[in-house]
Amino acid sequence: MNCADYVIIGSGSSGSALAYRLAENSNDQITVLEFGGSDFGPFINMPAALSYPMNMKRYDWGYFTEPEPNLDGRSIAAPRGKVIGGSSSINGMVYVRGHARDFDNWAQLGATGWSYQDVVPYFLRMENWHDCGSGGDPRVRGNDGPLHITRGIRKNPLIEAFEMAGVQAGYPATEDYNGYKQEGFGPMEQTIWNGKRWSAASAYLKPALQKPNVKLIRCFARRIIFEEKKAVGVEVNIGQRTEVIRANKEVLISASSFNSPKLLLLSGIGPADELNDLGIEVLVDRPGVGKNLMDHPEVYIQQACKQDVTLFKYWNWPAKILAGVQWTFFRNGIGSSNHFESCAFIRSAPGVEYPDIQIHFLPIAIRYDGQAISEGHGYQLHIGPMRCSSRGTVSLRDKNPETPPKIVFNYLSEQKDVIDFRRCVTIAREILAQPAFEPYRGKEIQPGEDVVSDDKIDQFIREHLESAYHPSGTCRMGNASDKKAVVDPQCRVIGVENLRVIDSSIFPQLTYGNTNGPSIMVGEKAADFILGRTLPPDENAQVWIHPNWETSNR
Ligand SMILES: Cc1cc2nc3c(=O)[nH]c(=O)nc-3n(C[C@H](O)[C@H](O)[C@H](O)COP(=O)(O)OP(=O)(O)OC[C@H]3O[C@@H](n4cnc5c(N)ncnc54)[C@H](O)[C@@H]3O)c2cc1C
């Protein structure tokens, strides 16, 4: 029988970091269970190919939401990595820690020990930061961790135009939004190293697998096995065979925000009424499992470009083949960047204390998933409100582990989110109208110049809103006495023994930025809880808050 001290379900952002740290300086046997396969090949490794893996069954679980009630019944793609490295192997490679206040909020919501000062030492431990010539303070960044973080070559003239436009519109600039000043326009950071995607598998899993006490088993986890209320193993499918992999110490679920709650529900941990309806024996009644689903929704505001400076000139087969050859042999050229090389974190209104809008700038007009490109040269802002109040759910359709989960985000179910989205459209247009874009600005492609009234903007948002692919919160961390919390601040599932959830599903509140960095941080920090150690808080960690935030958003 297969058995280990720690059995980790999922080799994604959190699971890989967890395996690496648990194996460090220890003889414990660690087995990682992963349904996905190898990450070999250009679709994953070539940064510019980022839109391919999320559309490939081989690498993506292929989930879609139910018809979204406030988006005229549209089903939205909800990709999740199904490959070693998990979603960090199919994501956009943007690296964001999150704002200091995000983590202070976590602590206030009951996640004791997760304030900004508590998590900074873990970001420092995981990072291997390279400023690539575009500034920042190395003293506030990690320099020898496993996760390489770089910046793009930033040669496209539209990048300078974008950052200048932000300043012309009155917003601040920042050299390093992952340092002490998140707010402003500046260079975007990437998990790319030597021209290749630097996923959690590259940074953590593959080095961990070099150790004799770490093993990877390719299998599908069906449910957790308990003896009374103590987790003792995982039932898995290995090919056509079903067997149990025993855990002598703990079972650690790192299967992400859709599959972690699904596994708990299939194992009898969740809202008792839902489980009873499905004929699943209730082990622990935890009403919060699968609830509190959060995400960052966004729209693309697209402008035609009068000059042939955009990436559109490479959007043809001869240029793509040339880029592929150059990348294959030299790991440089157009293939070696994700092209998210500039961004902004800004505040939507006076009285908002810290950024609630994130903008990704892209020097081409295209859908993120590569499914539709506008004809001709263009550029775009990906923009959306980062602090949505709407909450969704992940639930089971039936008790068959192989049935995909039922996902509903309930985007725009709160009026505040509708108003915030309108503001995003107005702000994006204001930035694109600044003098810095004058030499390039053609007509507005999307939403289109006739989309001006609130009604038309709302309709545009309903028709075009997409996920930014940051689902979180479905196994929320909180006080053990909080009835709706699923895990306690040490990631232990409340009500059972020897079982933790360690991934993006435990976020009490979504961080205001992309979620790969915080997911890795969760794996790093939870490993220390398991090993009974913790890094001392960084009492000197500083945060920049705009001095006029109460009266102005610039
Ligand atoms: C298309 C896309 C683009 C994104 N872009 C960015 C970006 O640019 N920057 C950023 O910071 N974030 C981005 N994200 C989000 C970020 O990558 C995720 O938030 C983060 O990777 C989540 O980490 P995790 O550990 O929670 O889960 P994952 O990394 O998804 O890991 C879960 C793992 O568990 C495995 N698993 C699940 N169920 C089972 C089972 N039953 N049996 C066996 N194995 C199982 C999965 O195959 C997977 O490997 C993006 C995500 C996607 C999908």
The ligand as an SDF file (V2000), in Angstrom:
LIG
                    3D

 53 58  0  0  0  0  0  0  0  0999 V2000
   -5.6750   31.3890  -17.0920 C   0  0  0  0  0  0  0  0  0  0  0  0
   -5.2020   31.9210  -15.7830 C   0  0  0  0  0  0  0  0  0  0  0  0
   -4.4770   33.1000  -15.7540 C   0  0  0  0  0  0  0  0  0  0  0  0
   -4.0150   33.6120  -14.5340 C   0  0  0  0  0  0  0  0  0  0  0  0
   -3.1550   34.6710  -14.5300 N   0  0  0  0  0  0  0  0  0  0  0  0
   -2.5210   34.9990  -13.3850 C   0  0  0  0  0  0  0  0  0  0  0  0
   -1.4310   35.9050  -13.3940 C   0  0  0  0  0  0  0  0  0  0  0  0
   -0.9890   36.3980  -14.4380 O   0  0  0  0  0  0  0  0  0  0  0  0
   -0.8390   36.1940  -12.2080 N   0  0  0  0  0  0  0  0  0  0  0  0
   -1.2600   35.6610  -11.0210 C   0  0  0  0  0  0  0  0  0  0  0  0
   -0.7130   36.0120   -9.9700 O   0  0  0  0  0  0  0  0  0  0  0  0
   -2.2930   34.7920  -10.9870 N   0  0  0  0  0  0  0  0  0  0  0  0
   -2.8840   34.4130  -12.1380 C   0  0  0  0  0  0  0  0  0  0  0  0
   -3.8500   33.4480  -12.1200 N   0  0  0  0  0  0  0  0  0  0  0  0
   -4.2940   32.9190  -10.8180 C   0  0  0  0  0  0  0  0  0  0  0  0
   -3.2570   32.0400  -10.1140 C   0  0  0  0  0  0  0  0  0  0  0  0
   -2.4960   31.2980  -11.0340 O   0  0  0  0  0  0  0  0  0  0  0  0
   -3.9800   31.1290   -9.1270 C   0  0  0  0  0  0  0  0  0  0  0  0
   -4.6890   31.9380   -8.1980 O   0  0  0  0  0  0  0  0  0  0  0  0
   -3.0490   30.2310   -8.3290 C   0  0  0  0  0  0  0  0  0  0  0  0
   -2.2050   29.5110   -9.1800 O   0  0  0  0  0  0  0  0  0  0  0  0
   -3.8920   29.2890   -7.4720 C   0  0  0  0  0  0  0  0  0  0  0  0
   -3.0520   28.4240   -6.7760 O   0  0  0  0  0  0  0  0  0  0  0  0
   -3.6490   27.1750   -6.0070 P   0  0  0  0  0  0  0  0  0  0  0  0
   -2.5000   26.5200   -5.3320 O   0  0  0  0  0  0  0  0  0  0  0  0
   -4.8040   27.6180   -5.2180 O   0  0  0  0  0  0  0  0  0  0  0  0
   -4.2400   26.2140   -7.1300 O   0  0  0  0  0  0  0  0  0  0  0  0
   -3.6370   25.5980   -8.4510 P   0  0  0  0  0  0  0  0  0  0  0  0
   -2.3380   26.2360   -8.7830 O   0  0  0  0  0  0  0  0  0  0  0  0
   -4.7040   25.6350   -9.4780 O   0  0  0  0  0  0  0  0  0  0  0  0
   -3.3050   24.0920   -8.0510 O   0  0  0  0  0  0  0  0  0  0  0  0
   -4.2610   23.0940   -7.8440 C   0  0  0  0  0  0  0  0  0  0  0  0
   -3.6600   21.7670   -8.2950 C   0  0  0  0  0  0  0  0  0  0  0  0
   -4.4380   20.6930   -7.7990 O   0  0  0  0  0  0  0  0  0  0  0  0
   -4.6110   19.7250   -8.7950 C   0  0  0  0  0  0  0  0  0  0  0  0
   -5.8540   19.0000   -8.5010 N   0  0  0  0  0  0  0  0  0  0  0  0
   -7.0830   19.5540   -8.3430 C   0  0  0  0  0  0  0  0  0  0  0  0
   -7.9900   18.5990   -8.0670 N   0  0  0  0  0  0  0  0  0  0  0  0
   -7.3210   17.4280   -8.0360 C   0  0  0  0  0  0  0  0  0  0  0  0
   -7.7240   16.0860   -7.8140 C   0  0  0  0  0  0  0  0  0  0  0  0
   -9.0050   15.7620   -7.5420 N   0  0  0  0  0  0  0  0  0  0  0  0
   -6.7800   15.1050   -7.8830 N   0  0  0  0  0  0  0  0  0  0  0  0
   -5.4800   15.4140   -8.1540 C   0  0  0  0  0  0  0  0  0  0  0  0
   -5.0520   16.6670   -8.3920 N   0  0  0  0  0  0  0  0  0  0  0  0
   -5.9610   17.6640   -8.3200 C   0  0  0  0  0  0  0  0  0  0  0  0
   -4.6940   20.5500  -10.0670 C   0  0  0  0  0  0  0  0  0  0  0  0
   -4.4810   19.7840  -11.2210 O   0  0  0  0  0  0  0  0  0  0  0  0
   -3.6310   21.6090   -9.8140 C   0  0  0  0  0  0  0  0  0  0  0  0
   -2.3670   21.1730  -10.2260 O   0  0  0  0  0  0  0  0  0  0  0  0
   -4.3490   32.9330  -13.3170 C   0  0  0  0  0  0  0  0  0  0  0  0
   -5.0760   31.7480  -13.3420 C   0  0  0  0  0  0  0  0  0  0  0  0
   -5.4910   31.2310  -14.5680 C   0  0  0  0  0  0  0  0  0  0  0  0
   -6.2450   29.9270  -14.5730 C   0  0  0  0  0  0  0  0  0  0  0  0
  1  2  1  0
  2  3  1  0
  2 52  2  0
  3  4  2  0
  4  5  1  0
  4 50  1  0
  5  6  2  0
  6  7  1  0
  6 13  1  0
  7  8  2  0
  7  9  1  0
  9 10  1  0
 10 11  2  0
 10 12  1  0
 12 13  2  0
 13 14  1  0
 14 15  1  0
 14 50  1  0
 15 16  1  0
 16 17  1  0
 16 18  1  0
 18 19  1  0
 18 20  1  0
 20 21  1  0
 20 22  1  0
 22 23  1  0
 23 24  1  0
 24 25  2  0
 24 26  1  0
 24 27  1  0
 27 28  1  0
 28 29  2  0
 28 30  1  0
 28 31  1  0
 31 32  1  0
 32 33  1  0
 33 34  1  0
 33 48  1  0
 34 35  1  0
 35 36  1  0
 35 46  1  0
 36 37  1  0
 36 45  1  0
 37 38  2  0
 38 39  1  0
 39 40  1  0
 39 45  2  0
 40 41  1  0
 40 42  2  0
 42 43  1  0
 43 44  2  0
 44 45  1  0
 46 47  1  0
 46 48  1  0
 48 49  1  0
 50 51  2  0
 51 52  1  0
 52 53  1  0
M  END
$$$$
